[in-house]
Amino acid sequence: MHTPDLIRPEPLPEPHGDAGLQPERTTMSWTRTTISMLVAASITMRWAGVYGRGVFALMAVLLLAAVYVVASSRSDYARTVEGLREESVSPNAARVLVLTGAVTAMGLGAALLVALR
């Protein structure tokens, strides 16, 4: 049976030789961060009855940041493996900035909702 190119997964990169499995640990860490953001987004639903629609905006910020983290994880893993092989790995600053912005927006948004109530 022929698998269409649109749903055929990309092959994983060749092994990298890092006995500490740094790319795997980093990927798992970002996965835990994403799960934490999804839990925080779910918990904000409890506030909807008290604070109204603003809660959904806060939830959307966290959900969008979580989607970005998940979407960038696979390409970042492949880039890290290649970087280890070539002995030049650069950090993914964009993901850190997105998460910092999402957490800051969540905190400021929550404080604003409380202040306006």
VEXGU-646158 format. One record per residue: residue in three letters; x, y, z of N, C-alpha, C, O in turn; residue number from 1. Coordinates in pm, whole numbers. Layout:
<sites>
(site ALA; (X; Y; Z); (X; Y; Z); (X; Y; Z); (X; Y; Z); NUM) ...
</sites>
This chain:
<sites>
(site MET; (84; -118; 0); (0; 0; 0); (88; 124; 0); (183; 134; 79); 1) (site HIS; (59; 215; -86); (137; 338; -99); (87; 444; 0); (-33; 470; 6); 2) (site THR; (178; 504; 77); (142; 609; 172); (162; 744; 105); (272; 772; 55); 3) (site PRO; (60; 828; 101); (76; 962; 41); (186; 1041; 112); (208; 1024; 232); 4) (site ASP; (255; 1127; 37); (364; 1205; 92); (319; 1300; 203); (400; 1335; 289); 5) (site LEU; (193; 1341; 202); (147; 1436; 302); (142; 1377; 442); (159; 1450; 539); 6) (site ILE; (120; 1247; 455); (110; 1189; 589); (229; 1101; 625); (233; 1044; 734); 7) (site ARG; (327; 1089; 535); (445; 1009; 564); (535; 1087; 659); (574; 1199; 627); 8) (site PRO; (568; 1031; 776); (652; 1105; 871); (796; 1115; 819); (844; 1028; 747); 9) (site GLU; (862; 1223; 859); (1002; 1239; 823); (1086; 1142; 906); (1055; 1119; 1023); 10) (site PRO; (1190; 1085; 847); (1275; 996; 926); (1353; 1074; 1030); (1389; 1190; 1008); 11) (site LEU; (1378; 1010; 1143); (1457; 1075; 1247); (1602; 1084; 1201); (1646; 1002; 1120); 12) (site PRO; (1677; 1183; 1251); (1817; 1195; 1211); (1898; 1076; 1263); (1856; 1003; 1353); 13) (site GLU; (2015; 1060; 1206); (2106; 954; 1249); (2144; 976; 1396); (2140; 1089; 1445); 14) (site PRO; (2182; 868; 1466); (2224; 883; 1607); (2335; 987; 1621); (2415; 1008; 1529); 15) (site HIS; (2340; 1050; 1737); (2431; 1161; 1757); (2551; 1128; 1843); (2645; 1207; 1847); 16) (site GLY; (2553; 1016; 1911); (2670; 978; 1988); (2682; 1045; 2124); (2786; 1029; 2189); 17) (site ASP; (2583; 1120; 2169); (2587; 1184; 2301); (2536; 1084; 2403); (2417; 1053; 2407); 18) (site ALA; (2626; 1034; 2485); (2587; 933; 2584); (2487; 988; 2685); (2410; 912; 2744); 19) (site GLY; (2487; 1118; 2706); (2394; 1180; 2800); (2257; 1204; 2741); (2166; 1246; 2813); 20) (site LEU; (2240; 1179; 2612); (2112; 1195; 2543); (2053; 1335; 2562); (1934; 1349; 2589); 21) (site GLN; (2136; 1437; 2546); (2093; 1574; 2568); (1972; 1613; 2483); (1881; 1676; 2538); 22) (site PRO; (1965; 1581; 2354); (1846; 1622; 2278); (1717; 1558; 2331); (1611; 1621; 2332); 23) (site GLU; (1727; 1434; 2374); (1609; 1366; 2427); (1563; 1429; 2558); (1444; 1448; 2580); 24) (site ARG; (1659; 1461; 2645); (1623; 1524; 2773); (1559; 1661; 2750); (1462; 1697; 2816); 25) (site THR; (1614; 1737; 2656); (1560; 1869; 2626); (1419; 1858; 2570); (1331; 1935; 2609); 26) (site THR; (1397; 1764; 2479); (1264; 1745; 2422); (1164; 1705; 2529); (1051; 1754; 2529); 27) (site MET; (1203; 1617; 2619); (1112; 1577; 2728); (1084; 1694; 2820); (972; 1708; 2869); 28) (site SER; (1182; 1779; 2843); (1161; 1896; 2927); (1060; 1992; 2864); (973; 2044; 2934); 29) (site TRP; (1071; 2016; 2734); (975; 2102; 2667); (836; 2038; 2665); (735; 2109; 2671); 30) (site THR; (830; 1906; 2657); (701; 1837; 2662); (636; 1857; 2799); (516; 1883; 2807); 31) (site ARG; (713; 1846; 2906); (659; 1871; 3041); (612; 2015; 3055); (510; 2041; 3117); 32) (site THR; (686; 2109; 2997); (646; 2249; 3002); (514; 2269; 2930); (426; 2341; 2978); 33) (site THR; (498; 2204; 2815); (374; 2215; 2739); (257; 2158; 2817); (149; 2217; 2819); 34) (site ILE; (277; 2044; 2880); (171; 1983; 2961); (133; 2076; 3075); (15; 2091; 3106); 35) (site SER; (232; 2137; 3138); (204; 2232; 3247); (123; 2351; 3197); (32; 2397; 3266); 36) (site MET; (155; 2400; 3078); (79; 2512; 3023); (-65; 2471; 2991); (-157; 2549; 3012); 37) (site LEU; (-83; 2350; 2942); (-219; 2303; 2913); (-300; 2286; 3042); (-420; 2315; 3044); 38) (site VAL; (-236; 2239; 3148); (-303; 2228; 3277); (-341; 2366; 3329); (-452; 2387; 3378); 39) (site ALA; (-248; 2461; 3319); (-277; 2598; 3364); (-391; 2659; 3282); (-477; 2728; 3337); 40) (site ALA; (-393; 2633; 3152); (-502; 2684; 3067); (-635; 2622; 3108); (-738; 2689; 3108); 41) (site SER; (-632; 2495; 3144); (-756; 2428; 3187); (-805; 2482; 3321); (-925; 2497; 3343); 42) (site ILE; (-712; 2511; 3410); (-749; 2562; 3542); (-814; 2700; 3531); (-900; 2735; 3613); 43) (site THR; (-774; 2778; 3431); (-834; 2911; 3417); (-984; 2903; 3390); (-1057; 3000; 3414); 44) (site MET; (-1031; 2791; 3340); (-1174; 2774; 3315); (-1257; 2790; 3444); (-1373; 2830; 3438); 45) (site ARG; (-1197; 2760; 3557); (-1268; 2776; 3685); (-1304; 2921; 3711); (-1400; 2949; 3782); 46) (site TRP; (-1228; 3013; 3655); (-1250; 3155; 3678); (-1357; 3213; 3587); (-1401; 3326; 3609); 47) (site ALA; (-1399; 3140; 3485); (-1491; 3194; 3384); (-1621; 3245; 3445); (-1673; 3347; 3401); 48) (site GLY; (-1674; 3176; 3545); (-1798; 3219; 3608); (-1783; 3349; 3685); (-1880; 3424; 3699); 49) (site VAL; (-1665; 3375; 3735); (-1641; 3494; 3816); (-1593; 3612; 3732); (-1641; 3725; 3748); 50) (site TYR; (-1499; 3587; 3641); (-1434; 3696; 3568); (-1481; 3711; 3423); (-1439; 3805; 3355); 51) (site GLY; (-1564; 3624; 3375); (-1621; 3639; 3241); (-1530; 3599; 3126); (-1445; 3511; 3139); 52) (site ARG; (-1551; 3666; 3013); (-1483; 3628; 2888); (-1332; 3652; 2888); (-1261; 3589; 2810); 53) (site GLY; (-1284; 3738; 2970); (-1140; 3765; 2975); (-1059; 3641; 3004); (-943; 3629; 2962); 54) (site VAL; (-1119; 3548; 3075); (-1051; 3422; 3108); (-1019; 3345; 2980); (-915; 3280; 2971); 55) (site PHE; (-1107; 3352; 2882); (-1085; 3278; 2758); (-967; 3337; 2679); (-898; 3264; 2608); 56) (site ALA; (-945; 3466; 2691); (-829; 3529; 2626); (-700; 3478; 2691); (-603; 3448; 2622); 57) (site LEU; (-701; 3470; 2824); (-583; 3417; 2894); (-557; 3272; 2854); (-444; 3231; 2831); 58) (site MET; (-664; 3196; 2847); (-652; 3057; 2809); (-598; 3044; 2666); (-516; 2957; 2639); 59) (site ALA; (-643; 3129; 2577); (-597; 3126; 2437); (-447; 3155; 2427); (-378; 3093; 2346); 60) (site VAL; (-398; 3248; 2509); (-255; 3280; 2508); (-173; 3156; 2543); (-76; 3124; 2475); 61) (site LEU; (-214; 3086; 2649); (-140; 2966; 2689); (-154; 2855; 2585); (-56; 2784; 2558); 62) (site LEU; (-270; 2838; 2529); (-289; 2733; 2428); (-206; 2761; 2303); (-146; 2669; 2247); 63) (site LEU; (-202; 2885; 2258); (-122; 2920; 2140); (27; 2897; 2166); (99; 2846; 2080); 64) (site ALA; (73; 2933; 2285); (214; 2909; 2319); (243; 2759; 2324); (349; 2716; 2278); 65) (site ALA; (151; 2680; 2378); (171; 2535; 2383); (175; 2475; 2243); (256; 2386; 2217); 66) (site VAL; (90; 2523; 2154); (91; 2473; 2015); (224; 2507; 1948); (279; 2425; 1875); 67) (site TYR; (275; 2627; 1973); (405; 2665; 1915); (515; 2572; 1966); (599; 2527; 1887); 68) (site VAL; (516; 2543; 2095); (620; 2457; 2152); (614; 2317; 2090); (717; 2261; 2053); 69) (site VAL; (495; 2262; 2079); (479; 2129; 2020); (524; 2130; 1874); (593; 2039; 1829); 70) (site ALA; (483; 2233; 1800); (516; 2240; 1658); (666; 2255; 1633); (718; 2203; 1534); 71) (site SER; (734; 2324; 1721); (878; 2347; 1699); (966; 2237; 1758); (1086; 2236; 1733); 72) (site SER; (909; 2147; 1836); (991; 2045; 1904); (1062; 1951; 1807); (1181; 1925; 1824); 73) (site ARG; (992; 1899; 1708); (1054; 1801; 1619); (1168; 1862; 1538); (1275; 1802; 1527); 74) (site SER; (1146; 1980; 1482); (1253; 2042; 1403); (1370; 2081; 1493); (1486; 2073; 1451); 75) (site ASP; (1341; 2123; 1615); (1447; 2160; 1707); (1528; 2037; 1749); (1650; 2045; 1764); 76) (site TYR; (1460; 1924; 1767); (1531; 1800; 1801); (1629; 1764; 1689); (1746; 1736; 1716); 77) (site ALA; (1582; 1766; 1565); (1668; 1733; 1452); (1785; 1831; 1442); (1898; 1791; 1413); 78) (site ARG; (1758; 1960; 1465); (1864; 2061; 1459); (1968; 2038; 1568); (2087; 2056; 1545); 79) (site THR; (1923; 1999; 1688); (2015; 1974; 1798); (2102; 1853; 1771); (2222; 1855; 1799); 80) (site VAL; (2043; 1746; 1717); (2120; 1626; 1685); (2227; 1660; 1582); (2342; 1618; 1597); 81) (site GLU; (2191; 1735; 1479); (2289; 1775; 1377); (2397; 1862; 1440); (2516; 1847; 1409); 82) (site GLY; (2358; 1953; 1528); (2454; 2041; 1594); (2551; 1965; 1682); (2669; 2000; 1690); 83) (site LEU; (2504; 1860; 1749); (2594; 1779; 1831); (2696; 1707; 1744); (2813; 1696; 1780); 84) (site ARG; (2650; 1657; 1631); (2741; 1589; 1540); (2848; 1685; 1487); (2964; 1647; 1471); 85) (site GLU; (2809; 1808; 1462); (2902; 1909; 1409); (2970; 1988; 1521); (3053; 2074; 1493); 86) (site GLU; (2935; 1961; 1645); (2988; 2028; 1764); (2964; 2179; 1762); (3051; 2257; 1799); 87) (site SER; (2843; 2218; 1719); (2803; 2359; 1726); (2651; 2365; 1740); (2578; 2363; 1640); 88) (site VAL; (2605; 2372; 1863); (2462; 2378; 1891); (2427; 2518; 1939); (2490; 2572; 2030); 89) (site SER; (2326; 2577; 1875); (2282; 2709; 1919); (2145; 2694; 1985); (2065; 2610; 1945); 90) (site PRO; (2118; 2776; 2087); (1990; 2765; 2158); (1873; 2818; 2074); (1892; 2898; 1983); 91) (site ASN; (1754; 2772; 2109); (1632; 2821; 2043); (1575; 2933; 2128); (1492; 2910; 2216); 92) (site ALA; (1619; 3054; 2102); (1576; 3169; 2181); (1430; 3204; 2157); (1363; 3256; 2246); 93) (site ALA; (1379; 3176; 2037); (1241; 3210; 2005); (1143; 3138; 2097); (1046; 3197; 2144); 94) (site ARG; (1169; 3011; 2124); (1077; 2935; 2210); (1080; 2989; 2352); (975; 2998; 2416); 95) (site VAL; (1196; 3024; 2400); (1206; 3081; 2535); (1132; 3214; 2542); (1062; 3241; 2639); 96) (site LEU; (1146; 3297; 2439); (1076; 3427; 2437); (924; 3409; 2428); (850; 3483; 2493); 97) (site VAL; (878; 3312; 2350); (734; 3286; 2340); (680; 3243; 2476); (575; 3292; 2519); 98) (site LEU; (750; 3153; 2543); (702; 3108; 2674); (708; 3219; 2778); (618; 3232; 2860); 99) (site THR; (813; 3298; 2775); (823; 3410; 2868); (709; 3508; 2845); (647; 3556; 2941); 100) (site GLY; (681; 3539; 2720); (570; 3628; 2688); (435; 3572; 2730); (351; 3645; 2781); 101) (site ALA; (415; 3441; 2709); (288; 3379; 2747); (267; 3381; 2898); (158; 3413; 2945); 102) (site VAL; (371; 3348; 2973); (358; 3348; 3119); (339; 3491; 3171); (260; 3513; 3263); 103) (site THR; (411; 3587; 3113); (395; 3727; 3154); (254; 3777; 3121); (191; 3843; 3203); 104) (site ALA; (206; 3745; 3002); (70; 3786; 2963); (-33; 3722; 3054); (-132; 3785; 3091); 105) (site MET; (-11; 3597; 3091); (-104; 3528; 3181); (-107; 3598; 3317); (-215; 3622; 3372); 106) (site GLY; (9; 3629; 3371); (16; 3695; 3501); (-45; 3835; 3500); (-125; 3871; 3587); 107) (site LEU; (-7; 3915; 3399); (-63; 4049; 3389); (-213; 4048; 3362); (-288; 4128; 3417); 108) (site GLY; (-256; 3955; 3276); (-397; 3943; 3244); (-479; 3903; 3366); (-587; 3957; 3389); 109) (site ALA; (-427; 3809; 3445); (-496; 3767; 3566); (-505; 3882; 3666); (-609; 3903; 3729); 110) (site ALA; (-394; 3956; 3682); (-395; 4071; 3773); (-495; 4177; 3725); (-563; 4239; 3807); 111) (site LEU; (-502; 4199; 3595); (-596; 4295; 3541); (-742; 4251; 3565); (-826; 4333; 3602); 112) (site LEU; (-769; 4123; 3543); (-905; 4073; 3569); (-946; 4092; 3715); (-1059; 4131; 3745); 113) (site VAL; (-853; 4064; 3804); (-882; 4081; 3948); (-902; 4229; 3981); (-993; 4265; 4056); 114) (site ALA; (-816; 4316; 3925); (-824; 4459; 3953); (-955; 4521; 3900); (-1014; 4608; 3963); 115) (site LEU; (-999; 4473; 3783); (-1121; 4528; 3723); (-1247; 4473; 3786); (-1355; 4529; 3764); 116) (site ARG; (-1240; 4371; 3859); (-1357; 4309; 3920); (-1402; 4394; 4032); (-1500; 4362; 4098); 117) 
</sites>
